[in-house]
Amino acid sequence: MESKKRVKPGVILWLVCVVLAIVAFTLAGKYGVLAGNRKLIAMVAAAAVLAVLLVLSLKKKGTAVVNGILAAVLALCCVLMPKLQSREASVFSEPAHTAVRTMNLYVMSADYRSDHSSTFSSTKPSENLEDYKNAKFIVQGEFDQQDQSDALDQLKDNLGVTSLSLVQKDTVSDALSALYNNEGDVLVLNQAFSSSVTSIARYASFESDTFVLDSIKLGDASAATAEETASSGDNSSFVIYVAGHDASSTSFSLYGRTDVDMIMAVNPVLKQVLMVSIPRDFYIKNPALDNGLDKLTHLGNDGIQNTLDGINQEFGLNITDYMLTDFDHLTSLVDEIGGITVNNPYAFSGMGYDFAAGTISLNGAQALAYSRERHSLDNGDYGRNQHQGIVMEGILNKIQENCHAGDYISVIKAAMNNFLTNVSLDTLLSVYTSTNNGQDWTYFKYHLGGEGTYDGTASMGFDRMLYVCKPFDSQVQFTRQQVEKVLNGEEIQMESLPDNANTTFEEN
């Protein structure tokens, strides 16, 4: 009787590796993890490795372990790629509907095409819009649909055509992948998304990988004077969340703990800015952890949108816009605008610097130390919050001063280099630096307090006692009322912060 040959376990596992490799490369192409020459090199390398393993599996024993490990790694890649894509997609949110919006037409650069010639047959794209009448325009269905539609209508007029060939993608992330994978020729995207795009590791060089073929301006650039705007009942007030990560630029992204948390509401008509600094230890619900109570700073570990959701839930607001920086970028920002001048309410020392009372000048490193120091202050983090508001006022004043001196371009460059944001910095700064009624800006700064104590947190476990600041309802309500006044175009006055004298602090 003939004995049947048994298929070696190593060969079976090798076949599993082949299947998983095919799935992994399919997902990599779908999610844009590998593109162009990188994808080709990876495929050749994978084929070579699999070929070697096949030969070893047929001739030698003991390859089952190697093949099993490779299969596990490939399976893990297949599981993680969709999760990575989901996390990347979460960095995008609906851009602010400012008075003027810019829709850019992005095309892959000649250098990028040359480096990825296996994906792009043409390595010398035209920089003349007229040459793109028959091009494929990539659009997304996730955000900004009205402006995107208006931009396409204007683009048809500019090209003198009645229709455009569109490549429709569901999300901004999918649209970016389509541009890099040469599924279309031109990406139509709001300029407000640019900083979010470059915050994603694989698109960090987006600005050099692409060039802007054309920009389409939407809205009314000729804003009415403040008096006309006020009398007509129009209101261009807005609110934005300003945050600072407690890290250096090696981890500059929309994920991470925040050391600075500030609600800033701006009324361009009355030239009033409301700044409310929130303690990083504020004890509020964490939406990402089933609304368990947590320190505000921990909400950022699940992304800036999670922080916004938590703040909105606590204060009863609907803040959608954000500006985010970190230690290194705050330092760079202050240096790039030429330093700032602030009015320091009391003398203190910290982080190697002595800060005298009164009017003082700060460079980038000094401004960072002034904003971070808390251990030498009698009221710890509450005092630090006060200093952060002072530094922010100094930055805004210097920005206005530089713009009035005609240095607008360098200010825009400094802001774009040092903030991650979902709003158009160009539009934001043009609103802030306008001088249509000759009126100086007035700043209303509040730093919230609370009951300083120790308690458990949703992120670190309720059996581990951490320092937290339990909010006063009166201050939360006061903040909401002041923000709503600004957004409604009402004039605000500096008022006493409720329960301010009841704030308690413990060393931590």
C-alpha positions as CSV (number, residue, x, y, z in Angstrom):
1,M,0.0,0.0,0.0
2,E,1.4,3.4,-1.0
3,S,1.8,5.9,1.8
4,K,0.3,9.3,1.2
5,K,2.7,12.2,1.5
6,R,1.7,14.7,4.1
7,V,1.9,18.4,3.2
8,K,4.5,20.0,5.4
9,P,3.2,22.5,8.0
10,G,5.8,25.0,6.8
11,V,4.3,24.9,3.3
12,I,0.8,25.4,4.6
13,L,1.9,28.4,6.6
14,W,3.8,29.7,3.6
15,L,0.5,29.6,1.6
16,V,-1.1,31.6,4.5
17,C,1.7,34.1,4.2
18,V,1.1,34.5,0.5
19,V,-2.6,35.2,1.0
20,L,-1.9,37.6,3.8
21,A,0.8,39.4,1.8
22,I,-1.7,39.9,-1.1
23,V,-4.3,41.3,1.4
24,A,-1.7,43.5,3.0
25,F,-0.5,45.0,-0.3
26,T,-4.2,45.5,-1.3
27,L,-4.9,47.4,1.9
28,A,-1.6,49.4,1.6
29,G,-2.7,50.5,-1.9
30,K,-6.2,51.4,-0.7
31,Y,-5.0,53.4,2.3
32,G,-2.0,55.0,0.6
33,V,0.5,53.5,3.0
34,L,2.7,52.5,0.0
35,A,2.8,54.3,-3.3
36,G,4.9,54.6,-6.3
37,N,8.4,53.2,-6.3
38,R,8.1,52.3,-2.6
39,K,5.3,50.0,-3.4
40,L,7.2,48.4,-6.2
41,I,10.3,47.9,-4.1
42,A,8.3,46.4,-1.3
43,M,6.5,44.0,-3.6
44,V,9.8,42.8,-5.1
45,A,11.3,42.4,-1.7
46,A,8.3,40.5,-0.4
47,A,8.3,38.2,-3.5
48,A,12.0,37.5,-3.0
49,V,11.5,36.6,0.7
50,L,8.5,34.4,-0.1
51,A,10.4,32.6,-2.8
52,V,13.3,31.9,-0.4
53,L,10.9,30.7,2.3
54,L,9.1,28.4,-0.2
55,V,12.4,26.7,-1.2
56,L,13.4,26.3,2.5
57,S,9.9,25.0,3.3
58,L,10.1,22.3,0.6
59,K,13.7,21.2,1.4
60,K,14.2,21.7,5.2
61,K,12.3,21.2,8.4
62,G,11.9,23.8,11.0
63,T,10.7,26.6,8.7
64,A,7.1,26.4,10.1
65,V,8.1,28.6,13.0
66,V,9.6,31.3,10.7
67,N,6.6,31.2,8.4
68,G,4.2,31.3,11.4
69,I,5.9,34.4,12.7
70,L,5.8,36.1,9.3
71,A,2.1,35.2,9.0
72,A,1.4,36.7,12.4
73,V,3.2,39.9,11.4
74,L,1.3,40.2,8.1
75,A,-2.0,39.5,9.9
76,L,-1.2,42.3,12.4
77,C,-0.5,44.7,9.5
78,C,-3.8,43.9,7.9
79,V,-5.6,44.6,11.2
80,L,-3.7,47.8,12.0
81,M,-3.8,49.5,8.6
82,P,-7.6,50.3,8.7
83,K,-7.2,51.5,12.3
84,L,-4.3,53.8,11.2
85,Q,-6.5,55.2,8.4
86,S,-9.3,55.8,10.9
87,R,-7.0,57.7,13.2
88,E,-5.6,59.8,10.4
89,A,-9.1,60.6,9.2
90,S,-10.0,62.0,12.6
91,V,-7.6,64.9,12.3
92,F,-9.9,66.5,9.8
93,S,-13.0,68.5,10.8
94,E,-15.4,71.0,9.2
95,P,-13.4,74.2,8.4
96,A,-14.6,77.5,9.7
97,H,-16.9,79.4,7.4
98,T,-14.9,82.7,7.5
99,A,-15.6,85.8,5.5
100,V,-13.1,84.7,2.8
101,R,-12.2,81.1,2.1
102,T,-9.5,79.8,-0.2
103,M,-9.9,76.6,-2.2
104,N,-6.5,75.4,-3.6
105,L,-5.9,73.2,-6.7
106,Y,-3.1,70.8,-5.8
107,V,-0.9,69.0,-8.3
108,M,1.9,66.6,-7.6
109,S,5.3,68.3,-8.2
110,A,7.8,67.3,-10.9
111,D,10.3,66.2,-8.3
112,Y,7.8,63.9,-6.6
113,R,6.7,62.5,-10.0
114,S,10.3,61.8,-11.0
115,D,11.0,60.0,-7.7
116,H,7.8,57.9,-8.2
117,S,8.0,57.3,-12.0
118,S,6.3,53.9,-11.7
119,T,3.1,55.7,-10.6
120,F,3.4,58.8,-12.8
121,S,4.1,58.4,-16.5
122,S,4.3,62.2,-16.9
123,T,7.0,63.7,-14.8
124,K,6.6,67.3,-16.0
125,P,3.2,68.6,-15.0
126,S,2.0,71.9,-16.6
127,E,1.7,74.9,-14.3
128,N,-0.8,76.6,-16.7
129,L,-4.4,76.2,-15.6
130,E,-5.5,76.3,-19.3
131,D,-3.9,72.9,-19.9
132,Y,-6.2,71.2,-17.4
133,K,-9.5,71.4,-19.2
134,N,-9.6,67.6,-19.7
135,A,-7.9,66.8,-16.3
136,K,-9.4,64.7,-13.6
137,F,-10.3,66.7,-10.5
138,I,-10.3,64.9,-7.2
139,V,-13.0,65.9,-4.7
140,Q,-14.2,64.6,-1.4
141,G,-17.7,64.2,0.1
142,E,-16.8,64.6,3.8
143,F,-16.6,68.3,4.6
144,D,-17.0,71.7,3.1
145,Q,-19.4,70.7,0.4
146,Q,-20.9,74.1,-0.5
147,D,-17.5,75.8,-0.9
148,Q,-16.3,72.9,-2.9
149,S,-19.3,73.1,-5.2
150,D,-18.9,76.8,-5.6
151,A,-15.2,76.4,-6.4
152,L,-15.9,73.9,-9.1
153,D,-18.5,76.2,-10.6
154,Q,-15.9,79.0,-10.6
155,L,-13.3,76.7,-12.0
156,K,-15.5,75.8,-15.0
157,D,-15.9,79.5,-15.7
158,N,-12.2,80.0,-15.5
159,L,-11.5,77.1,-17.9
160,G,-14.4,78.0,-20.2
161,V,-16.0,74.5,-20.0
162,T,-19.5,73.3,-19.1
163,S,-18.4,70.2,-17.1
164,L,-15.4,68.7,-15.3
165,S,-14.2,65.2,-15.0
166,L,-14.5,64.4,-11.3
167,V,-12.9,61.7,-9.2
168,Q,-15.3,61.4,-6.2
169,K,-13.9,60.2,-2.8
170,D,-15.7,59.7,0.4
171,T,-13.2,61.4,2.8
172,V,-10.4,64.0,2.7
173,S,-8.0,61.2,3.6
174,D,-9.2,59.1,0.6
175,A,-8.9,62.2,-1.7
176,L,-5.2,62.7,-0.6
177,S,-4.5,59.0,-1.3
178,A,-6.0,59.4,-4.7
179,L,-3.8,62.3,-5.6
180,Y,-0.6,60.4,-4.4
181,N,-1.7,57.2,-6.3
182,N,-2.4,59.2,-9.5
183,E,-6.1,58.4,-9.6
184,G,-6.6,62.0,-10.6
185,D,-4.6,65.0,-11.8
186,V,-5.8,67.8,-9.4
187,L,-7.0,67.8,-5.8
188,V,-9.6,70.4,-4.9
189,L,-9.2,71.2,-1.2
190,N,-9.8,74.0,1.2
191,Q,-6.5,75.7,2.3
192,A,-7.7,75.4,5.9
193,F,-6.9,71.7,5.8
194,S,-3.2,72.2,4.9
195,S,-1.8,72.1,8.5
196,S,-3.9,69.0,9.3
197,V,-2.6,67.2,6.2
198,T,1.0,67.8,7.2
199,S,0.4,66.6,10.7
200,I,0.0,63.1,9.2
201,A,3.4,61.4,9.1
202,R,3.1,60.1,5.5
203,Y,2.0,63.6,4.3
204,A,4.5,65.6,6.3
205,S,6.1,66.8,3.0
206,F,2.8,67.6,1.3
207,E,3.8,71.2,0.6
208,S,7.0,70.1,-1.2
209,D,5.3,67.0,-2.8
210,T,2.8,69.3,-4.5
211,F,2.4,72.7,-6.0
212,V,-0.7,75.0,-6.0
213,L,-1.9,75.2,-9.6
214,D,-4.4,77.9,-8.8
215,S,-6.4,79.3,-5.8
216,I,-10.0,80.2,-5.8
217,K,-11.2,82.8,-3.4
218,L,-14.8,82.5,-2.0
219,G,-16.7,85.1,0.0
220,D,-16.5,88.8,0.2
221,A,-13.0,90.2,0.5
222,S,-14.2,93.8,0.7
223,A,-15.4,93.7,4.3
224,A,-17.6,96.5,5.5
225,T,-16.3,99.0,8.0
226,A,-16.9,98.2,11.7
227,E,-19.6,100.9,11.9
228,E,-21.4,99.6,8.8
229,T,-21.2,96.0,10.0
230,A,-22.6,96.9,13.4
231,S,-25.4,99.0,12.1
232,S,-26.4,96.3,9.6
233,G,-26.7,93.7,12.3
234,D,-24.0,91.5,10.8
235,N,-21.8,89.7,13.3
236,S,-18.4,88.2,12.4
237,S,-17.5,87.1,15.9
238,F,-15.9,83.7,16.4
239,V,-14.6,81.4,19.1
240,I,-11.5,79.2,18.9
241,Y,-9.8,76.7,21.2
242,V,-6.1,77.4,21.7
243,A,-4.0,74.6,23.1
244,G,-0.4,73.8,23.8
245,H,1.1,70.3,24.0
246,D,3.4,69.5,27.0
247,A,6.0,68.1,24.5
248,S,8.6,69.2,22.0
249,S,8.1,69.1,18.3
250,T,9.3,65.5,17.9
251,S,5.7,64.6,18.8
252,F,3.9,67.6,17.2
253,S,0.5,66.2,16.2
254,L,-3.2,66.5,17.1
255,Y,-2.7,63.8,19.7
256,G,-1.1,64.4,23.1
257,R,-1.6,66.0,26.5
258,T,-2.3,69.7,26.6
259,D,-0.4,72.0,29.0
260,V,-2.3,75.1,27.8
261,D,-6.1,75.1,27.4
262,M,-7.8,78.3,26.4
263,I,-11.1,79.4,25.0
264,M,-10.7,82.6,22.9
265,A,-13.7,84.5,21.6
266,V,-13.1,87.4,19.3
267,N,-15.5,90.3,18.3
268,P,-13.8,92.0,15.3
269,V,-16.5,94.7,15.2
270,L,-16.0,95.9,18.8
271,K,-12.3,94.9,18.8
272,Q,-12.8,92.8,21.9
273,V,-11.0,89.5,22.7
274,L,-12.2,87.2,25.5
275,M,-9.5,84.8,26.8
276,V,-10.5,82.1,29.4
277,S,-7.6,79.9,30.6
278,I,-8.7,76.5,31.9
279,P,-6.5,74.5,34.3
280,R,-5.0,71.5,32.7
281,D,-6.2,69.4,35.7
282,F,-9.8,70.5,35.3
283,Y,-11.9,67.5,36.3
284,I,-14.4,66.9,33.4
285,K,-15.9,64.1,31.5
286,N,-13.8,62.3,28.9
287,P,-15.9,61.4,25.9
288,A,-13.5,58.8,24.6
289,L,-13.7,56.9,27.9
290,D,-17.5,56.6,28.3
291,N,-17.6,60.1,29.8
292,G,-15.7,59.0,32.9
293,L,-14.3,61.9,34.9
294,D,-10.7,62.8,33.9
295,K,-8.1,65.5,33.9
296,L,-8.6,67.9,30.9
297,T,-5.0,67.4,29.8
298,H,-5.6,63.6,29.4
299,L,-8.5,64.1,26.9
300,G,-5.9,65.1,24.3
301,N,-4.4,61.6,24.3
302,D,-7.4,60.7,22.1
303,G,-7.0,63.7,19.8
304,I,-7.9,67.3,19.8
305,Q,-11.5,66.5,18.7
306,N,-12.0,64.6,21.9
307,T,-10.7,67.6,23.9
308,L,-13.1,69.9,22.0
309,D,-16.0,67.4,22.7
310,G,-15.2,67.4,26.4
311,I,-14.9,71.2,26.7
312,N,-18.1,71.7,24.7
313,Q,-19.9,69.3,26.9
314,E,-18.7,70.9,30.1
315,F,-19.3,74.5,29.1
316,G,-22.4,74.0,26.9
317,L,-20.6,75.5,23.8
318,N,-20.1,74.4,20.2
319,I,-16.4,75.2,19.5
320,T,-15.3,73.6,16.3
321,D,-12.1,75.5,15.5
322,Y,-8.7,75.0,17.1
323,M,-5.1,76.2,17.1
324,L,-2.4,73.9,18.5
325,T,1.2,74.5,19.3
326,D,3.9,72.9,21.5
327,F,7.0,73.9,23.4
328,D,9.4,74.2,20.5
329,H,6.9,75.9,18.2
330,L,5.8,78.4,20.8
331,T,9.5,79.3,21.2
332,S,10.0,79.6,17.5
333,L,6.8,81.7,17.0
334,V,7.8,84.3,19.6
335,D,11.3,84.5,18.1
336,E,10.1,84.7,14.5
337,I,7.8,87.7,15.3
338,G,10.6,89.5,17.1
339,G,9.9,88.8,20.8
340,I,7.0,90.1,22.8
341,T,6.4,92.7,25.6
342,V,4.1,91.8,28.5
343,N,3.0,93.4,31.7
344,N,4.1,91.0,34.5
345,P,1.8,91.5,37.6
346,Y,4.5,90.3,40.1
347,A,8.1,89.2,40.2
348,F,9.0,85.6,40.2
349,S,11.8,83.2,39.1
350,G,11.6,79.9,37.4
351,M,13.3,77.6,34.8
352,G,16.5,79.6,35.0
353,Y,15.0,83.0,34.5
354,D,14.1,86.0,36.8
355,F,11.0,87.9,35.7
356,A,10.7,91.4,37.2
357,A,7.3,93.0,37.9
358,G,6.1,95.5,35.4
359,T,6.7,95.8,31.6
360,I,9.2,93.2,30.4
361,S,10.4,91.9,27.1
362,L,10.6,88.1,26.4
363,N,12.2,86.1,23.7
364,G,11.0,82.7,22.7
365,A,12.8,80.7,25.4
366,Q,11.8,83.2,28.1
367,A,8.1,83.2,26.9
368,L,8.0,79.4,27.2
369,A,9.5,79.5,30.7
370,Y,7.1,82.3,31.7
371,S,4.2,80.2,30.5
372,R,5.3,76.9,32.0
373,E,6.6,77.8,35.5
374,R,4.3,76.8,38.3
375,H,6.4,75.3,41.2
376,S,7.7,78.7,42.4
377,L,4.2,80.3,42.3
378,D,2.0,80.5,45.4
379,N,-1.0,79.3,43.5
380,G,0.7,76.8,41.2
381,D,-1.2,75.9,38.0
382,Y,-3.7,78.8,38.5
383,G,-0.9,81.3,38.4
384,R,0.5,79.6,35.3
385,N,-2.9,79.9,33.6
386,Q,-2.8,83.6,34.3
387,H,0.7,83.9,32.7
388,Q,-0.4,81.9,29.7
389,G,-3.1,84.5,29.0
390,I,-0.6,87.3,29.4
391,V,1.8,85.7,26.9
392,M,-1.1,85.2,24.4
393,E,-2.0,88.9,24.7
394,G,1.7,89.7,24.1
395,I,1.7,87.6,21.0
396,L,-1.5,89.1,19.6
397,N,-0.2,92.6,20.2
398,K,3.1,91.9,18.5
399,I,1.3,90.3,15.5
400,Q,-0.8,93.4,15.1
401,E,2.2,95.7,15.5
402,N,4.1,93.8,12.8
403,C,1.3,93.7,10.4
404,H,0.7,97.4,10.8
405,A,4.3,97.9,9.9
406,G,3.8,96.0,6.6
407,D,5.4,92.7,7.7
408,Y,2.2,90.7,7.1
409,I,3.9,87.9,5.0
410,S,6.4,87.0,7.7
411,V,3.7,86.9,10.3
412,I,1.6,84.5,8.2
413,K,4.7,82.4,7.7
414,A,5.4,82.3,11.4
415,A,1.9,81.4,12.2
416,M,1.7,78.6,9.6
417,N,5.0,77.2,10.7
418,N,4.1,77.0,14.4
419,F,0.4,76.1,14.6
420,L,-1.7,73.0,13.7
421,T,-5.1,74.4,12.9
422,N,-8.3,73.8,11.0
423,V,-8.9,77.4,10.2
424,S,-7.4,79.7,7.5
425,L,-4.7,81.6,9.4
426,D,-4.5,84.1,6.5
427,T,-8.2,85.0,7.0
428,L,-7.9,84.9,10.8
429,L,-5.0,87.3,10.9
430,S,-6.6,89.6,8.3
431,V,-9.7,89.9,10.6
432,Y,-7.5,90.5,13.7
433,T,-5.1,93.0,12.1
434,S,-7.8,95.1,10.4
435,T,-7.8,98.8,11.4
436,N,-11.0,99.9,9.8
437,N,-12.2,102.0,12.7
438,G,-8.9,103.0,14.3
439,Q,-9.9,101.4,17.6
440,D,-7.4,99.5,19.8
441,W,-8.2,95.9,20.8
442,T,-9.3,95.3,24.3
443,Y,-8.5,92.0,26.1
444,F,-10.5,90.4,28.8
445,K,-8.5,87.7,30.5
446,Y,-9.9,85.2,33.0
447,H,-8.2,82.1,34.5
448,L,-10.6,79.6,36.0
449,G,-10.1,78.0,39.4
450,G,-11.8,75.2,41.4
451,E,-11.3,72.9,44.3
452,G,-7.8,71.4,44.2
453,T,-7.9,67.9,45.5
454,Y,-7.0,64.3,44.7
455,D,-9.2,61.8,42.9
456,G,-9.2,58.9,40.5
457,T,-9.4,59.4,36.7
458,A,-10.9,57.5,33.8
459,S,-7.6,57.3,31.9
460,M,-5.3,56.3,34.8
461,G,-7.8,54.3,36.9
462,F,-10.0,55.4,39.8
463,D,-7.8,53.5,42.3
464,R,-4.9,55.8,41.6
465,M,-5.2,59.3,43.2
466,L,-4.1,62.1,41.0
467,Y,-4.3,65.9,41.5
468,V,-7.4,67.4,39.9
469,C,-9.2,70.7,39.9
470,K,-13.0,70.3,40.4
471,P,-14.8,73.1,38.6
472,F,-17.1,75.6,40.1
473,D,-20.4,75.5,38.3
474,S,-20.7,79.3,38.7
475,Q,-17.4,79.8,36.7
476,V,-18.5,77.4,34.0
477,Q,-21.8,79.2,33.6
478,F,-20.0,82.6,33.6
479,T,-17.7,81.4,30.9
480,R,-20.5,80.2,28.7
481,Q,-22.4,83.5,29.2
482,Q,-19.4,85.6,28.3
483,V,-18.6,83.5,25.2
484,E,-22.2,83.8,24.0
485,K,-22.2,87.5,24.5
486,V,-19.2,87.8,22.2
487,L,-20.7,85.5,19.6
488,N,-23.9,87.5,19.7
489,G,-22.0,90.7,19.0
490,E,-22.7,92.2,22.5
491,E,-20.2,94.4,24.2
492,I,-18.6,92.8,27.3
493,Q,-17.0,94.3,30.3
494,M,-14.4,93.0,32.7
495,E,-16.3,91.4,35.6
496,S,-15.4,89.6,38.8
497,L,-15.0,85.9,38.3
498,P,-17.6,84.1,40.6
499,D,-16.2,82.0,43.4
500,N,-12.6,83.2,42.6
501,A,-11.8,83.6,46.3
502,N,-13.0,80.0,47.0
503,T,-10.3,78.4,44.7
504,T,-8.1,76.0,46.6
505,F,-4.7,74.6,45.6
506,E,-2.6,71.7,46.9
507,E,1.1,71.1,46.0
508,N,1.4,68.5,43.3
